[in-house]
Amino acid sequence: MKVSISQPTLFPWIGYFEMIKNSDVFVFLDNVEFKKQTWHMRNRLKIGSKIEDSEIWVRIPTKSSKTSTLIKDTLIDNGQDWKQKHLDIFQSNYGKKYKKILFLEKLYQEDWTKIADFNINFITECCQFLDITTKFVLASELETTGKKSNLVLDICKQVNATELIANSGSKGYLEKDKDIFDKDNIKISYHDHKSPQYNQKGKVFLEQLSVLDLLFSEFEDSKKFI
């Protein structure tokens, strides 16, 4: 049973979806602390300019909260018209063709209170679009304990994992505690992402943008690059 675990971020990059696809179970780590000005609430797209190849940030504003507020409890600041700002950015940089992504259009027609709900809905709907059939689990619905490696191990045990597929950013602390995974016969492997060269507009290919850049560039062919 291959399992990957990650926080529900906004419009994740391609590597995020590769991890999901390579797993039997994907766990949304939604019961850890939310951090402002991180991937929890923002991501990058490409500016549709013929003059330069650069990027633009897309954000969902959140209400002020205590530093201990969990991802799953973080509220969106709907006093700001963030939906229209997003749609304007999509159309300005990718044209009206972005409307061909029907699940995205539906997403923006709904009302959202919590950022985790928006992010998770986008990720799961995007997986359907990409023909990814991995099972999803919320960490908040499990009886998890511990922090960092111990938390990850506890999640793995609860979903009967035999292998943890982790991102390279977690290697520093996971390798230090590898022995506790060995005791439970859980193998740790690290996802090695190599950015695919899809039909991105512009002269210079920008890597590690939001998966939206792939969807708006390739539409139905996007699944070939995951």
C-alpha positions as CSV (number, residue, x, y, z in Angstrom):
1,M,0.0,0.0,0.0
2,K,1.7,3.2,-1.2
3,V,0.7,6.3,0.6
4,S,1.7,10.0,0.2
5,I,0.8,12.8,2.6
6,S,0.7,16.5,1.9
7,Q,-0.9,19.7,3.0
8,P,-3.8,20.9,0.8
9,T,-2.2,23.8,-1.1
10,L,-3.7,26.3,-3.6
11,F,-3.5,25.1,-7.3
12,P,-0.5,22.8,-6.7
13,W,2.3,22.2,-9.1
14,I,2.6,19.1,-11.4
15,G,4.8,17.2,-9.0
16,Y,2.0,17.2,-6.4
17,F,-0.3,15.4,-8.8
18,E,2.5,13.0,-9.8
19,M,2.8,12.0,-6.1
20,I,-1.0,11.4,-5.9
21,K,-1.0,9.4,-9.1
22,N,1.9,7.1,-7.8
23,S,0.0,6.4,-4.6
24,D,-2.8,4.1,-3.6
25,V,-3.9,6.5,-0.9
26,F,-3.3,10.3,-0.6
27,V,-3.7,11.9,2.8
28,F,-4.5,15.6,3.0
29,L,-2.6,16.9,6.0
30,D,-5.2,19.5,6.9
31,N,-4.8,19.4,10.7
32,V,-1.5,21.3,11.0
33,E,-0.9,25.0,11.3
34,F,-1.9,27.3,8.5
35,K,0.8,29.8,7.4
36,K,0.1,33.0,5.5
37,Q,2.0,33.9,2.3
38,T,2.8,30.3,1.6
39,W,1.5,27.7,-0.9
40,H,-1.5,27.3,1.4
41,M,-3.0,30.4,-0.2
42,R,-1.0,31.3,-3.3
43,N,0.7,30.0,-6.4
44,R,2.2,31.1,-9.7
45,L,1.0,31.3,-13.3
46,K,2.7,32.6,-16.4
47,I,2.1,36.1,-17.7
48,G,0.9,36.1,-21.2
49,S,3.2,38.8,-22.6
50,K,5.1,38.7,-25.9
51,I,7.7,40.9,-24.4
52,E,8.9,38.9,-21.4
53,D,8.6,35.4,-19.9
54,S,7.6,36.0,-16.3
55,E,5.2,34.9,-13.6
56,I,2.2,36.3,-11.7
57,W,0.9,35.3,-8.3
58,V,-2.6,34.1,-7.7
59,R,-3.8,34.4,-4.1
60,I,-6.9,33.7,-2.0
61,P,-7.0,36.2,0.9
62,T,-7.6,34.8,4.4
63,K,-9.0,36.4,7.5
64,S,-6.6,37.3,10.3
65,S,-6.2,34.3,12.7
66,K,-4.2,33.1,15.6
67,T,-0.8,31.5,14.7
68,S,-2.2,28.2,16.0
69,T,-5.1,28.1,13.5
70,L,-5.2,24.9,11.6
71,I,-5.4,24.7,7.8
72,K,-8.8,23.1,8.0
73,D,-10.2,26.0,10.1
74,T,-8.7,28.9,8.2
75,L,-11.4,31.3,6.8
76,I,-11.4,33.0,3.4
77,D,-11.7,36.8,3.4
78,N,-14.7,37.0,1.1
79,G,-14.8,40.8,1.7
80,Q,-12.3,40.8,-1.2
81,D,-13.5,39.9,-4.7
82,W,-10.8,37.3,-5.1
83,K,-12.8,35.1,-7.5
84,Q,-13.1,37.9,-10.1
85,K,-9.5,38.7,-9.7
86,H,-8.6,35.1,-10.5
87,L,-10.9,34.9,-13.5
88,D,-9.4,38.2,-14.8
89,I,-5.9,36.8,-14.5
90,F,-6.9,33.6,-16.3
91,Q,-8.5,35.4,-19.2
92,S,-5.8,38.1,-19.5
93,N,-2.9,35.5,-19.6
94,Y,-4.6,32.5,-21.2
95,G,-7.6,33.9,-23.1
96,K,-11.2,32.7,-23.0
97,K,-10.0,29.1,-23.6
98,Y,-9.6,28.7,-19.9
99,K,-13.4,28.2,-19.8
100,K,-12.9,24.8,-21.4
101,I,-11.9,23.5,-18.0
102,L,-15.5,23.0,-16.9
103,F,-14.8,21.8,-13.4
104,L,-12.9,25.0,-12.7
105,E,-15.8,27.2,-13.9
106,K,-18.1,25.3,-11.5
107,L,-15.7,25.8,-8.7
108,Y,-15.9,29.5,-9.0
109,Q,-19.7,29.5,-9.1
110,E,-19.8,28.0,-5.6
111,D,-19.5,29.9,-2.2
112,W,-16.5,29.0,-0.1
113,T,-15.9,29.8,3.5
114,K,-12.7,27.8,4.3
115,I,-9.6,27.7,2.2
116,A,-9.0,24.0,2.8
117,D,-12.4,23.2,1.3
118,F,-11.6,25.2,-1.8
119,N,-8.1,23.7,-2.2
120,I,-9.2,20.1,-1.6
121,N,-12.2,20.4,-4.0
122,F,-9.9,21.8,-6.7
123,I,-7.3,19.0,-6.2
124,T,-9.9,16.2,-6.2
125,E,-11.7,17.5,-9.2
126,C,-8.5,18.1,-11.1
127,C,-7.5,14.5,-10.4
128,Q,-10.8,13.3,-12.0
129,F,-10.0,15.5,-15.0
130,L,-6.5,13.9,-15.2
131,D,-7.9,10.4,-14.8
132,I,-6.2,9.9,-11.4
133,T,-8.1,7.4,-9.3
134,T,-6.2,7.5,-6.1
135,K,-8.2,7.3,-2.8
136,F,-8.3,10.5,-0.7
137,V,-8.3,10.7,3.1
138,L,-8.4,13.7,5.5
139,A,-5.8,13.6,8.3
140,S,-8.4,15.5,10.4
141,E,-10.7,12.5,10.2
142,L,-8.0,10.1,11.6
143,E,-7.0,9.9,15.3
144,T,-3.5,11.2,14.7
145,T,-0.9,12.0,17.3
146,G,2.6,13.4,17.3
147,K,4.5,15.9,15.2
148,K,6.7,15.7,12.0
149,S,8.0,12.1,11.6
150,N,5.9,10.7,14.4
151,L,2.7,12.3,12.9
152,V,3.6,10.9,9.5
153,L,4.3,7.5,10.9
154,D,1.0,7.5,12.8
155,I,-0.9,8.4,9.6
156,C,0.9,5.7,7.7
157,K,0.0,3.0,10.3
158,Q,-3.7,4.1,10.3
159,V,-4.0,3.7,6.6
160,N,-2.0,0.5,6.5
161,A,0.8,1.9,4.4
162,T,3.7,-0.3,3.4
163,E,5.5,2.5,1.6
164,L,5.5,6.2,2.1
165,I,6.1,8.4,-1.0
166,A,7.5,11.6,0.4
167,N,8.5,14.9,-1.3
168,S,12.2,15.7,-1.2
169,G,11.6,18.7,1.1
170,S,10.8,16.3,4.0
171,K,13.9,14.2,3.5
172,G,15.9,16.1,6.1
173,Y,13.7,15.1,9.1
174,L,12.4,11.8,7.8
175,E,15.9,10.3,7.3
176,K,16.8,11.2,10.8
177,D,13.9,9.1,12.1
178,K,14.1,6.4,9.5
179,D,14.5,3.7,12.2
180,I,11.0,4.2,13.5
181,F,9.6,3.5,10.0
182,D,11.8,0.5,9.7
183,K,10.4,-0.9,12.9
184,D,6.9,-0.9,11.4
185,N,8.2,-2.2,8.0
186,I,7.3,1.0,6.2
187,K,9.6,1.9,3.3
188,I,10.3,5.5,2.6
189,S,10.8,6.6,-1.0
190,Y,11.2,10.1,-2.3
191,H,9.4,11.6,-5.3
192,D,11.8,12.6,-8.0
193,H,10.1,15.2,-10.2
194,K,11.4,16.1,-13.7
195,S,9.5,19.0,-15.1
196,P,7.8,18.0,-18.4
197,Q,8.1,20.3,-21.4
198,Y,4.6,21.0,-22.5
199,N,3.2,23.5,-25.0
200,Q,3.7,26.6,-22.7
201,K,3.3,30.0,-24.4
202,G,6.3,32.3,-24.6
203,K,10.0,31.8,-25.6
204,V,11.3,30.6,-22.2
205,F,9.8,27.6,-20.5
206,L,9.1,28.3,-16.8
207,E,9.2,25.3,-14.5
208,Q,7.2,24.4,-11.3
209,L,4.2,26.7,-12.0
210,S,0.7,25.8,-10.8
211,V,-0.9,22.8,-12.6
212,L,-3.3,25.4,-14.0
213,D,-0.6,26.5,-16.4
214,L,-0.5,22.9,-17.8
215,L,-4.3,22.7,-17.9
216,F,-4.7,26.0,-19.8
217,S,-1.9,25.1,-22.2
218,E,-2.8,21.5,-23.0
219,F,-6.4,21.0,-21.9
220,E,-7.4,17.4,-22.5
221,D,-3.8,16.5,-23.3
222,S,-2.7,17.5,-19.9
223,K,-3.0,14.0,-18.5
224,K,-0.2,12.9,-20.8
225,F,2.3,15.0,-18.8
226,I,1.4,13.7,-15.3
